[in-house]
Amino acid sequence: MRLIMLGAPGAGKGTQAARLAEAYKIPHISTGDIFRANIKGGTELGKKAKSYMDQGKLVPDELVCDLVADRIAQEDCKEGFILDGFPRTIPQAEALDAALSGMNLKMDAAVNVDVPDENIVNRMGGRRACVKCGATYHVVYNKPAVEGICNTCGSELILRDDDKPETVQTRLSVYHEQTQPLIEYYEKAGILKTVDGTQSMDAVFEGIKSLLG
């Protein structure tokens, strides 16, 4: 099972990707993890990526795709994998298709976790993160035992800049401009599966599994 997770920031696709990876016993691959692993391992691709990141520049599509292709060529991806956070643009999707074609592989499905912008702004505005250990909570859906205090380490919980309404709106604008066209791209390819992401996490998970058959 080879899957791509699509959806706006805050739609919950990362959570669902992790659960699906566990259910199907396949790796959950995020570009952030790949970057970190290659940089830590001092690989050639990692050194190239780090040179861009150190300058505050975006890692070019071609290099990102090389890193992803290198990861999915590894032994643990033989039975499949879930891509989370890649591709983000049409050129990246085309590069991924070309890389897969070179391995005689193709994606089985692109899962779109569909959540309206208004819900996402409310959802992310309710997130709270621990300043010390990074654990995350939500004022409605996942409250800490003591308000404003982390269950794990007892430190203060804060609203991260990333989750403030004005920042979320900016991130959503970028998503609609760059990433949403992928929905049409994968619909044309005949592999798009859309699930209502406003449901409970369990209902979304079951919905995705039934779509995948």
N, C-alpha and C positions, 0 to 999 in steps of 0.2 A: 504494500500500500504506500504510494508516494503522493503526499498531500502538500498543498500550499494553503496557508491560512491568510485570509484577507479580512479587512475590517478597519474601521477608524481607530485612532489611538483611544484607549479606554473602552473599546467594545468588548474586551474580555477574551480576545483571541489567544493571547499567551497562556492564560489559564486553561483554556480548552485544548490548546496544543499539547500542554504538559499531560493532561488527562488522557488524551487520545494516544500519545506516545506510550503511556503506561498500559493502556488497554490493548493496543496492537503490538506491544513489545518492539517498538522501532524508535530510533533516536529522534529527539526533539532538537532541531538545529536552528539556532538564532545567529544572525550575522555578528552580533556583539560577542557571543561565545567563541565564534570562529576567530575573530580578530584577536581576542585575548589569548587564546590557545596558541596561535601562530606567533604572536609577539613574544609570549612567554617562552615558547620553544625556540625562538630565534631563527625561524625558517626564512628562506629568501622572500616568500610572499609576505610574511609577517614584517620583515624589515622594510619592505616597500610600503606596506600599509602604514606603518609607524611614522615613516618620513612625511607622509601627508598629514596624519593626525597631529604630529608634533607642531606642524605649521598652522594648525587649526583649519585645514582644508578637508573637503569631502574626499573620501577614497574613491577614485574613478570607477565607473561601472565595470570596465573590463577587468580591473584587479579584483573587485568584489566578486565578480562571477568566477574568476580563476580560483579564489579562495573557497567559494561554495562548491565548485566542481571538484576540487581537491578533497573536500570533506565528504561529498557523497560517493566518491570513488573508494572510500575506506570500507573495510570488511563488514563493520557493524551496520552498514546501510544496504547490504545485499537484499534483505527482505523488505526494504522500504525505509522511508524517513518522512519527517514533517518539517517543512520550511516555514519559519516564523520571522517576519520582518524582511523577507526577500522573496521575490522581487518587489521593488517599490515603484518602479517606472516601467513603461513599455519597452525601452531599450534593454533594461535588465531582463525582462521577461523573454525577449527575443534572444538575448545572449544565453540565457538559461536553456531555452529550447534547443539552441544550436549545440551547447555543451552536452546535453542529454542525448541528443541525436547521435553525437560522436561516440557515446557509450552504448548505443542501441537501447536507450531507455526513453520513457515519456511519463509525464505526470498523470496520475489517475484522476485526481480531482482538485479543484480550487474551492475551498470552503469559505464563503463570505458570511461573517457574523454581522448581521445587519442591525444597527442601532441608530435611531434618529439623533441628530446633533444635540438637540435640547436635552435628551436623556443623558448623553455623554457629559455635557457641561455640568449637570446636576450630580451625576455619578462621581466624576473626578473631583469636583469641588468638595465632596464629602470624604475624600481619602485623607488619611493621616499616616505619616511615616515616623518611625522612631529615629531620633537624631543619632543614636549610638549604634544600634544593631541593624537598622534598615527594615525591620519588620513593618508590614503595612496593615492598616485597619480601615474601617469605614464607619462613619458616624451613624449610618442606618443599617447596613448589611453585615458588618463584621466589627461590632463594638468591642473595645478593650474592656476588661473586667472593671477597671477604674478609669473614669473619663480622663483623657489626656495623658495617660500613663501606659507604657508598653508592658504587656503581660510577661514578655520574655526576660527583659533586663531591668525594668522599672524606670527607664529613662523617659524624658518628655517626648510627646508626639507633636508633630508640626504639620501644617499644610505646606507642601513643597511648592516652590515657584512654578514648577512644571504643571501643577494641578490647579493653579489659580485661574478663574474664569477667562481673563483676558489672554492668558498664555494658551489655554485650551482652544479658544476660538482661533488663534493664529495657527496652531497645529492642525486644526480641522481644515482651515483654508488651504494649507499646504497639501493635506491629504486629498481633498477634493480635486485640486489642480493636478497633482502628480500621480497619485495612487489609484484613485477611483476609476480612471480609464482601464485599469487592469480587469475590472469586473466585466466590462464589455469584451475585452480581449479574450478572457477565458470562456465567456458565454459563446463567442464565435467559434472557439476551439471545441465547444461541446462538453466541457468538463466542469462548468460552474455549478455549485450547489449552494443555495442560500438558506440560512436559518435565521429565525427571528431571535435576535440577541437581547430583546427586552425581557425575555422569560427568566426564570430562576436558572442558576448555573447548571443544576442537574437536568432541567428540562432542555436547555440548549445542548448539553452533552448528549442526551438521549436522541434529540432531534438530528444532530450531526451523524450519530451512529446509524440511525434509520435511513438517512439520505445516502450513506455510503454502502448500505446493504450488507 
